[in-house]
């Protein structure tokens, strides 16, 4: 039986690129249709993906979805994704961590092996950009990272 990853804040990019990427790496995916389903769909999930995009089929912001997820399933590893580079997304990730009361370890595809030891932990924010999933050399590294993060 494959592990399931919840796409907790879908965006066109997430559904079109991330979903097949996760499935190619052995994960089943569930797409959240409404925030009210978060508790039932996050139960037992190997991880969750939250889009940082301004728009989503879920009207709540990435921060609101993350805070609600952490209140219901605090140990669920989270992957954030967007079209932006990690450096462009870092301020938003730091703000989300601050509001959650976390000292987050923000990791991207360039994570060193020492930093990668943090994968799978609730205070680790793994971030993937569109380029991480579309460029073959980055995609292979991203696959290794998600397999360690979503154990």
C-alpha positions as CSV (number, residue, x, y, z in Angstrom):
1,X,0.0,0.0,0.0
2,X,1.4,3.4,-1.0
3,X,1.8,6.3,1.4
4,X,-0.6,9.2,0.8
5,X,0.4,12.8,0.6
6,X,-2.3,15.4,1.0
7,X,-2.3,18.3,-1.4
8,X,-3.6,20.6,1.3
9,X,-3.6,23.9,-0.7
10,X,-3.9,23.1,-4.4
11,X,-2.8,25.4,-7.2
12,X,-2.8,24.6,-10.9
13,X,1.0,24.1,-10.8
14,X,0.7,21.8,-7.8
15,X,-1.9,19.6,-9.4
16,X,-0.3,19.6,-12.9
17,X,3.3,19.1,-11.9
18,X,3.5,18.1,-8.2
19,X,0.8,15.4,-8.3
20,X,2.4,13.3,-11.1
21,X,5.8,13.8,-9.5
22,X,4.6,12.4,-6.2
23,X,2.8,9.5,-7.9
24,X,6.0,8.7,-9.9
25,X,7.8,8.5,-6.5
26,X,5.4,6.0,-5.0
27,X,2.9,8.2,-3.3
28,X,-0.8,8.3,-3.6
29,X,-2.3,11.8,-3.5
30,X,-5.5,13.3,-2.1
31,X,-6.5,16.8,-3.1
32,X,-8.2,18.9,-0.4
33,X,-11.4,20.4,-1.8
34,X,-12.4,22.5,1.2
35,X,-10.6,23.4,4.5
36,X,-13.4,21.6,6.5
37,X,-12.0,18.3,5.2
38,X,-8.5,18.9,6.5
39,X,-8.8,16.9,9.7
40,X,-10.2,13.7,8.1
41,X,-7.9,13.9,5.1
42,X,-4.7,14.6,7.1
43,X,-5.2,11.7,9.4
44,X,-2.5,9.1,8.5
45,X,-1.0,11.1,5.7
46,X,2.7,10.7,5.1
47,X,2.9,14.5,4.5
48,X,1.2,17.5,3.1
49,X,1.9,19.9,0.2
50,X,0.9,23.6,0.6
51,X,1.2,26.0,-2.3
52,X,2.4,29.5,-1.5
53,X,0.6,30.8,-4.6
54,X,-1.7,33.8,-4.0
55,X,-4.6,31.9,-5.5
56,X,-5.8,28.4,-4.8
57,X,-9.1,26.5,-4.9
58,X,-8.8,26.6,-1.1
59,X,-9.6,30.2,-0.1
60,X,-7.5,30.2,3.0
61,X,-3.9,31.4,2.8
62,X,-0.9,29.1,2.9
63,X,-0.3,30.3,6.5
64,X,-3.9,29.6,7.5
65,X,-3.8,26.1,6.0
66,X,-0.5,25.4,7.7
67,X,-1.6,26.6,11.1
68,X,-4.8,24.5,10.9
69,X,-2.9,21.5,9.7
70,X,-0.4,21.8,12.6
71,X,-3.2,22.1,15.1
72,X,-4.8,18.9,13.9
73,X,-1.8,16.8,12.8
74,X,1.3,18.4,14.4
75,X,3.7,15.7,13.3
76,X,2.8,15.7,9.6
77,X,5.8,16.8,7.5
78,X,5.0,19.7,5.2
79,X,6.4,20.6,1.8
80,X,5.8,24.1,0.5
81,X,5.8,24.8,-3.3
82,X,5.5,27.7,-5.6
83,X,6.8,29.1,-8.9
84,X,9.4,31.2,-7.0
85,X,13.0,30.4,-6.2
86,X,13.8,29.4,-2.6
87,X,15.3,32.8,-1.9
88,X,12.2,34.6,-3.1
89,X,9.9,32.3,-1.0
90,X,12.1,32.4,2.1
91,X,10.4,35.5,3.7
92,X,7.0,34.0,3.4
93,X,8.2,30.7,4.9
94,X,9.9,32.5,7.8
95,X,6.7,34.5,8.4
96,X,4.6,31.2,8.5
97,X,7.1,29.7,10.9
98,X,7.1,32.7,13.2
99,X,3.3,32.8,13.4
100,X,3.3,29.0,14.2
101,X,5.9,29.6,16.9
102,X,8.5,27.5,15.2
103,X,12.2,27.9,14.6
104,X,11.9,26.4,11.1
105,X,14.7,24.7,9.2
106,X,14.0,25.8,5.6
107,X,15.5,23.4,3.1
108,X,15.5,23.4,-0.7
109,X,17.0,21.2,-3.3
110,X,20.5,22.5,-2.5
111,X,20.2,21.1,1.0
112,X,23.5,19.8,2.3
113,X,23.5,16.2,3.6
114,X,23.9,17.6,7.2
115,X,20.8,19.8,6.7
116,X,18.9,16.9,5.0
117,X,19.1,15.0,8.4
118,X,16.3,17.4,9.4
119,X,13.9,16.0,6.8
120,X,10.8,14.4,8.2
121,X,10.6,16.6,11.3
122,X,7.7,18.9,12.0
123,X,10.0,22.0,12.2
124,X,11.5,21.3,8.8
125,X,10.0,23.2,5.8
126,X,11.0,21.5,2.6
127,X,10.5,23.9,-0.3
128,X,10.3,23.0,-4.0
129,X,10.0,25.4,-6.9
130,X,8.7,24.7,-10.4
131,X,12.3,24.5,-11.6
132,X,13.0,21.8,-9.0
133,X,10.4,19.6,-10.6
134,X,10.9,20.5,-14.3
135,X,14.7,20.4,-14.7
136,X,15.9,16.8,-14.8
137,X,19.0,17.2,-12.6
138,X,17.0,19.1,-9.9
139,X,14.1,16.7,-10.2
140,X,16.2,13.7,-9.2
141,X,17.5,15.5,-6.1
142,X,13.9,16.6,-5.3
143,X,12.8,13.0,-5.5
144,X,15.4,11.9,-2.9
145,X,14.4,14.7,-0.6
146,X,10.7,14.0,-0.6
147,X,11.4,10.3,0.0
148,X,13.3,11.2,3.2
149,X,10.8,13.9,4.2
150,X,7.6,11.9,3.6
151,X,8.7,8.6,5.3
